[in-house]
């Protein structure tokens, strides 16, 4: 799992890397670097990183979150999510075929259609015994 005291600063080669480990990753800055290199945020792996905004992301179904802390929910996991009002979400960062393992998310919201949001909330909500 992540360790804020053992996290390296933002890497200088954001736009060319496929794997990030124990680093601070400002998502908006990463997207800018990828666009400058003619790439998209697809097929990247993040291990024990601090992923931070402010931003809103829209994960595709093949994007995986393993052992991650999705951020401060202020007591209600639903605070992490924004539901799309129409058929699209304009301005959200698409996460395609990416894998986040042991990362902490800070200042990142998650957007999607109702079924996606409801399923994600169900996964994150502890079951009562």
Secondary structure, DSSP 8 states (H G I E B T S, - for coil): ---GGG-B---TTTTT-SEEESBEEEHHHHHHHHHHTT--SBS-EEES-EEEEEEEEEE-TT-EEES-B----TT-GGGGEEE-SSS--SS-EEEBS-EEES-EEEEEEEEE-HHHHHHHHHHHS----
